[in-house]
């Protein structure tokens, strides 16, 4: 705001393998373009033998159609504002729907993680997928599979922090940024290829046990000391198959992946302190003892009556608005009157208010502000 920025900014979008964390394709450019624009550039690299896992920012109709045209399957988290129609309810609790020209399957489930100290933390997920057969792809299996999407965060950690050691890109012009970005991606992909080659020599070894830092330090040693740059004479042995870098990787294999849980950190650009999400999760990494997936089938219209909890909540909201002379009230004020203090309960109330607004039971006068559409005044003109 005080003049030109010190460094040009760059947005990177990649198509990453969840198992090896290798990059299939990458697209980057100015952040003025939307994430979905870069994602559409990557759809051409999808093949029919792929299953794409994506976040809820990538559930646009055009993007989903482009993925389907490539013949690939997808499992994408759906935004909470979508209300897909229920065409057929499947035995596992999921249901078939239609979005645009696509026939899809919707899975709504709550995932709860129990830590070793007995605490439970969870969230509700709604997934869209082209895998419509509940017999070959059960809903609970797909919900657990979707967790693999977080592997891409490990890839970005290696790109942004391990390779760059926390520094920004050195180039100060768009052409230099493009050249430097492709160089980083090439180095990253070369190291990942060596890591996978080394791990494949160990039967049953998971690729995520290979440490990226160990591979990077071993590669630096080969540049500084020229170790392993010349072929060795004599018969081929085990070291020749994996090389100097691969040998170092196999000596420093990480332990098997263990389930852990911790709060997410939001960094502020104007403060050196972290803002913690107040969702009750522990700050330190805590082991998980069990994960429970509960699929919630939709309430079909005309077959199930509204729950007592929903009816009671509606009556409470009506009384609160009526007691306020039907003046518009903010969602936070309504939640305070109802005694709701936790973030999940406030989110649930927000979703209910939006649902009642779409059904013309409430009027939204401003963002997150509602009133009841009474046809007559609450009190008579001669009343108190």
C-alpha positions as CSV (number, residue, x, y, z in Angstrom):
1,X,0.0,0.0,0.0
2,X,3.0,2.3,0.4
3,X,4.4,1.7,-3.1
4,X,5.7,-1.2,-5.3
5,X,6.3,-4.5,-3.5
6,X,9.8,-5.7,-2.8
7,X,9.4,-9.0,-4.6
8,X,6.9,-10.2,-7.2
9,X,4.5,-12.9,-5.9
10,X,3.9,-16.3,-7.4
11,X,1.2,-18.9,-7.0
12,X,2.1,-22.6,-7.5
13,X,-0.4,-25.4,-8.3
14,X,0.8,-28.9,-8.7
15,X,-0.6,-32.4,-9.4
16,X,1.1,-34.6,-6.8
17,X,1.2,-38.4,-6.2
18,X,0.0,-39.3,-2.7
19,X,2.3,-42.3,-2.3
20,X,5.6,-41.1,-3.6
21,X,4.9,-37.4,-3.4
22,X,6.3,-37.0,-6.8
23,X,5.0,-34.2,-9.0
24,X,3.1,-35.2,-12.2
25,X,2.6,-31.6,-13.5
26,X,2.9,-28.0,-12.2
27,X,1.4,-24.6,-13.2
28,X,2.3,-21.3,-11.7
29,X,1.9,-17.6,-12.4
30,X,0.6,-14.4,-10.8
31,X,-1.7,-14.8,-7.8
32,X,-4.2,-12.5,-9.5
33,X,-5.6,-15.6,-11.3
34,X,-7.8,-17.9,-9.3
35,X,-6.8,-21.3,-8.1
36,X,-9.4,-22.9,-10.3
37,X,-7.7,-21.4,-13.4
38,X,-4.4,-23.1,-12.6
39,X,-6.2,-26.3,-11.7
40,X,-7.9,-26.4,-15.2
41,X,-4.4,-26.2,-16.8
42,X,-3.4,-29.4,-14.9
43,X,-6.5,-31.4,-15.9
44,X,-4.9,-32.3,-19.2
45,X,-2.3,-34.4,-17.4
46,X,-4.9,-36.7,-15.8
47,X,-5.3,-40.2,-17.2
48,X,-8.1,-42.8,-16.9
49,X,-6.1,-44.8,-14.3
50,X,-6.0,-41.9,-11.8
51,X,-8.2,-40.9,-8.8
52,X,-8.0,-37.2,-8.1
53,X,-8.3,-36.0,-4.5
54,X,-9.0,-32.3,-4.1
55,X,-10.2,-29.8,-1.5
56,X,-13.5,-28.0,-1.5
57,X,-12.1,-25.0,-3.4
58,X,-12.1,-27.3,-6.5
59,X,-15.7,-28.5,-6.7
60,X,-16.8,-26.1,-9.5
61,X,-19.0,-27.6,-12.2
62,X,-16.6,-26.7,-15.1
63,X,-13.6,-28.1,-13.3
64,X,-15.4,-31.4,-12.4
65,X,-16.6,-31.7,-16.0
66,X,-13.0,-31.2,-17.3
67,X,-11.7,-33.9,-15.0
68,X,-14.4,-36.3,-16.2
69,X,-13.6,-35.6,-19.9
70,X,-10.1,-36.9,-19.2
71,X,-11.5,-40.2,-18.0
72,X,-10.1,-39.8,-14.5
73,X,-12.1,-40.4,-11.3
74,X,-12.3,-37.8,-8.5
75,X,-13.0,-37.6,-4.8
76,X,-13.5,-33.9,-4.0
77,X,-14.8,-32.3,-0.8
78,X,-17.9,-30.3,-1.4
79,X,-18.7,-26.8,-0.1
80,X,-21.3,-26.5,2.6
81,X,-23.4,-24.1,0.4
82,X,-24.2,-26.8,-2.1
83,X,-27.6,-28.6,-1.8
84,X,-27.3,-31.5,-4.3
85,X,-30.7,-33.3,-4.9
86,X,-31.1,-36.8,-3.5
87,X,-31.9,-39.1,-6.5
88,X,-31.3,-42.5,-4.9
89,X,-30.3,-43.5,-1.4
90,X,-27.6,-46.3,-1.3
91,X,-27.4,-48.9,1.4
92,X,-24.2,-47.5,2.9
93,X,-25.8,-44.1,3.6
94,X,-24.4,-42.3,0.6
95,X,-26.7,-41.1,-2.2
96,X,-26.7,-40.5,-6.0
97,X,-27.2,-37.0,-7.3
98,X,-26.7,-34.9,-10.5
99,X,-24.6,-31.8,-10.8
100,X,-24.7,-30.2,-14.2
101,X,-24.3,-33.0,-16.7
102,X,-22.5,-35.4,-14.3
103,X,-24.1,-38.2,-12.4
104,X,-22.2,-38.3,-9.1
105,X,-22.3,-39.8,-5.6
106,X,-22.4,-37.8,-2.4
107,X,-21.0,-39.1,0.9
108,X,-21.8,-37.1,4.1
109,X,-20.0,-38.4,7.2
110,X,-18.6,-37.2,10.5
111,X,-15.0,-38.2,11.2
112,X,-14.0,-38.3,14.9
113,X,-10.5,-38.9,16.2
114,X,-9.9,-40.1,19.7
115,X,-6.6,-39.3,21.3
116,X,-4.7,-41.3,23.9
117,X,-5.9,-39.1,26.7
118,X,-9.6,-39.8,25.8
119,X,-10.4,-36.5,24.1
120,X,-12.3,-36.6,20.8
121,X,-12.1,-34.1,17.9
122,X,-14.0,-34.3,14.7
123,X,-15.5,-32.5,11.7
124,X,-18.2,-33.2,9.1
125,X,-17.2,-33.9,5.5
126,X,-19.3,-34.0,2.3
127,X,-17.5,-35.6,-0.6
128,X,-18.4,-35.7,-4.3
129,X,-17.1,-38.7,-6.3
130,X,-17.6,-40.4,-9.6
131,X,-17.2,-43.8,-7.9
132,X,-20.9,-44.6,-7.7
133,X,-20.8,-48.3,-6.9
134,X,-21.2,-48.7,-3.1
135,X,-20.2,-52.4,-3.3
136,X,-16.7,-51.9,-4.7
137,X,-16.1,-48.5,-3.0
138,X,-17.9,-48.3,0.4
139,X,-18.5,-44.9,1.9
140,X,-16.3,-45.5,4.9
141,X,-13.4,-46.6,2.8
142,X,-13.5,-43.5,0.6
143,X,-13.7,-41.3,3.7
144,X,-10.5,-42.8,5.1
145,X,-8.9,-42.6,1.6
146,X,-9.6,-38.9,1.4
147,X,-7.2,-38.3,4.2
148,X,-4.3,-39.0,1.8
149,X,-4.9,-35.6,0.2
150,X,-2.8,-34.1,3.0
151,X,0.3,-35.7,1.5
152,X,0.6,-32.7,-0.8
153,X,1.3,-30.5,2.2
154,X,4.4,-32.5,2.8
155,X,5.5,-31.8,-0.7
156,X,5.1,-28.1,-0.3
157,X,6.9,-28.3,3.0
158,X,9.9,-29.8,1.1
159,X,9.7,-27.2,-1.7
160,X,9.2,-24.1,0.4
161,X,11.2,-24.8,3.5
162,X,13.6,-27.7,3.1
163,X,15.0,-26.7,-0.3
164,X,14.8,-22.9,0.2
165,X,15.6,-23.1,4.0
166,X,12.9,-20.6,4.7
167,X,14.2,-18.0,2.2
168,X,12.2,-16.4,-0.6
169,X,13.0,-16.8,-4.3
170,X,16.1,-14.7,-5.3
171,X,14.8,-13.5,-8.6
172,X,13.2,-10.1,-8.7
173,X,11.6,-10.2,-12.1
174,X,8.9,-12.5,-13.7
175,X,11.3,-14.1,-16.1
176,X,13.8,-14.9,-13.4
177,X,11.1,-16.3,-11.2
178,X,9.9,-18.6,-13.9
179,X,13.4,-20.0,-14.5
180,X,14.1,-20.4,-10.7
181,X,10.8,-22.1,-10.1
182,X,11.4,-24.7,-12.8
183,X,14.9,-25.3,-11.4
184,X,13.4,-25.9,-8.0
185,X,10.8,-28.3,-9.4
186,X,13.4,-30.1,-11.4
187,X,15.6,-30.6,-8.3
188,X,12.7,-31.7,-6.2
189,X,11.5,-34.3,-8.8
190,X,15.1,-35.6,-9.2
191,X,15.4,-36.2,-5.5
192,X,12.0,-37.8,-5.3
193,X,12.9,-40.2,-8.1
194,X,16.1,-41.3,-6.3
195,X,14.1,-41.8,-3.1
196,X,11.6,-44.0,-4.7
197,X,14.3,-46.0,-6.5
198,X,16.0,-46.6,-3.2
199,X,12.9,-47.6,-1.3
200,X,11.8,-50.0,-4.0
201,X,14.9,-52.1,-3.2
202,X,13.4,-52.8,0.3
203,X,10.4,-55.1,0.0
204,X,7.3,-53.8,1.8
205,X,8.9,-50.4,2.6
206,X,6.5,-47.5,2.4
207,X,7.8,-44.6,0.3
208,X,6.9,-42.1,3.0
209,X,9.6,-43.5,5.2
210,X,12.3,-42.0,3.0
211,X,13.5,-38.7,4.4
212,X,13.7,-35.7,2.0
213,X,16.2,-33.9,4.2
214,X,18.5,-36.9,4.2
215,X,18.3,-37.1,0.4
216,X,19.0,-33.4,0.0
217,X,22.1,-33.4,2.3
218,X,23.4,-36.5,0.5
219,X,23.0,-34.8,-2.8
220,X,24.9,-31.7,-1.5
221,X,27.7,-34.0,-0.4
222,X,28.1,-35.4,-3.9
223,X,28.5,-31.8,-5.3
224,X,31.0,-30.7,-2.6
225,X,33.1,-33.8,-2.3
226,X,32.4,-35.4,-5.8
227,X,31.3,-38.6,-3.9
228,X,29.6,-41.2,-6.1
229,X,30.0,-39.2,-9.3
230,X,32.2,-41.8,-11.1
231,X,31.2,-45.4,-11.7
232,X,33.0,-48.0,-9.6
233,X,35.0,-50.7,-11.2
234,X,34.2,-54.4,-10.7
235,X,31.0,-56.3,-10.4
236,X,27.7,-54.4,-9.7
237,X,26.8,-54.5,-6.0
238,X,24.0,-53.2,-3.8
239,X,25.5,-49.7,-3.5
240,X,25.7,-49.3,-7.3
241,X,22.0,-50.0,-7.7
242,X,20.9,-47.2,-5.3
243,X,23.9,-44.9,-5.5
244,X,25.4,-42.8,-2.8
245,X,22.2,-40.8,-2.2
246,X,20.0,-43.9,-2.1
247,X,22.4,-45.6,0.4
248,X,22.2,-42.6,2.7
249,X,18.3,-42.7,2.5
250,X,18.1,-46.4,3.4
251,X,20.4,-45.9,6.4
252,X,18.2,-43.1,7.7
253,X,14.7,-44.4,7.1
254,X,12.0,-42.8,9.1
255,X,9.8,-44.8,11.5
256,X,6.5,-46.1,10.3
257,X,3.8,-43.4,10.0
258,X,1.9,-42.9,13.3
259,X,-1.5,-41.2,13.6
260,X,-1.2,-37.8,15.3
261,X,-3.4,-34.8,15.8
262,X,-2.6,-31.1,16.5
263,X,-4.2,-27.7,16.0
264,X,-3.7,-25.8,12.7
265,X,-1.7,-22.6,12.8
266,X,-2.6,-19.4,11.0
267,X,0.3,-17.0,10.5
268,X,-0.3,-13.3,10.5
269,X,1.6,-11.2,8.0
270,X,2.0,-8.3,10.4
271,X,2.8,-10.2,13.6
272,X,5.6,-12.6,14.6
273,X,3.2,-14.5,16.8
274,X,1.0,-17.3,15.7
275,X,-2.8,-17.2,15.9
276,X,-4.1,-20.5,17.2
277,X,-7.4,-22.0,16.1
278,X,-9.6,-22.1,19.1
279,X,-11.1,-25.5,18.3
280,X,-10.0,-27.2,21.4
281,X,-7.3,-29.2,19.7
282,X,-3.9,-29.6,21.5
283,X,-1.1,-27.4,20.5
284,X,1.5,-30.2,20.7
285,X,1.3,-33.3,18.4
286,X,-0.9,-35.9,20.2
287,X,-1.1,-39.6,19.2
288,X,-4.5,-40.9,18.0
289,X,-5.8,-44.1,19.4
290,X,-8.8,-44.6,17.1
291,X,-10.7,-42.9,14.2
292,X,-14.5,-43.3,13.8
293,X,-16.3,-42.6,10.6
294,X,-20.1,-42.2,10.8
295,X,-22.0,-41.8,7.6
296,X,-25.1,-39.7,7.8
297,X,-27.8,-40.6,5.2
298,X,-29.9,-37.6,4.0
299,X,-33.4,-37.0,5.2
300,X,-35.6,-37.7,2.3
301,X,-38.5,-35.3,1.9
302,X,-41.9,-36.7,2.8
303,X,-40.4,-39.9,4.4
304,X,-39.0,-38.5,7.6
305,X,-40.4,-35.9,10.0
306,X,-38.2,-33.1,11.2
307,X,-36.2,-34.1,14.3
308,X,-37.3,-32.8,17.7
309,X,-34.0,-30.9,18.0
310,X,-34.6,-29.0,14.8
311,X,-38.2,-28.1,15.7
312,X,-37.2,-27.0,19.2
313,X,-34.4,-24.9,17.8
314,X,-36.8,-23.2,15.4
315,X,-39.2,-22.4,18.2
316,X,-36.4,-21.0,20.3
317,X,-35.2,-18.7,17.5
318,X,-38.7,-17.5,16.9
319,X,-39.2,-16.6,20.5
320,X,-35.8,-14.7,20.6
321,X,-36.7,-12.7,17.5
322,X,-40.2,-12.0,18.7
323,X,-38.9,-10.9,22.1
324,X,-36.6,-8.4,20.2
325,X,-39.7,-6.8,18.6
326,X,-38.8,-8.7,15.4
327,X,-35.8,-6.4,14.9
328,X,-33.0,-7.9,12.8
329,X,-30.5,-9.8,14.9
330,X,-27.0,-11.0,14.1
331,X,-26.1,-14.7,14.3
332,X,-23.7,-14.1,17.2
333,X,-26.5,-12.4,19.2
334,X,-28.9,-15.3,18.5
335,X,-26.2,-17.8,19.5
336,X,-25.5,-15.9,22.7
337,X,-29.2,-16.0,23.6
338,X,-29.3,-19.7,22.9
339,X,-26.2,-20.3,25.1
340,X,-24.0,-21.6,22.2
341,X,-20.3,-20.9,22.8
342,X,-18.4,-23.6,20.9
343,X,-17.4,-23.1,17.2
344,X,-19.2,-26.3,15.9
345,X,-22.5,-25.3,17.6
346,X,-22.3,-21.8,16.1
347,X,-21.6,-23.2,12.7
348,X,-24.6,-25.5,13.0
349,X,-26.8,-22.6,13.9
350,X,-25.5,-20.6,10.9
351,X,-26.3,-23.5,8.6
352,X,-29.8,-23.7,10.0
353,X,-30.5,-20.0,9.6
354,X,-29.3,-20.2,6.0
355,X,-31.6,-23.2,5.4
356,X,-34.6,-21.4,6.9
357,X,-33.9,-18.4,4.8
358,X,-33.9,-20.4,1.6
359,X,-37.3,-21.8,2.6
360,X,-38.7,-18.3,3.2
361,X,-39.0,-18.9,6.9
362,X,-36.6,-16.1,7.7
363,X,-35.5,-12.9,5.9
364,X,-31.8,-12.0,5.7
365,X,-31.6,-8.2,6.0
366,X,-27.7,-8.1,6.1
367,X,-24.9,-10.5,6.2
368,X,-25.6,-12.9,9.1
369,X,-28.5,-10.8,10.2
370,X,-32.1,-12.2,10.2
371,X,-35.7,-11.4,11.1
372,X,-39.0,-13.3,10.8
373,X,-41.3,-12.4,7.9
374,X,-44.4,-11.6,10.0
375,X,-47.5,-10.6,8.0
376,X,-49.0,-8.6,10.9
377,X,-47.3,-6.5,13.6
378,X,-46.3,-8.2,16.8
379,X,-48.4,-5.9,18.9
380,X,-51.5,-4.0,18.3
381,X,-51.3,-0.2,17.8
382,X,-53.0,0.3,21.1
383,X,-50.9,-2.2,22.9
384,X,-48.1,-1.3,25.4
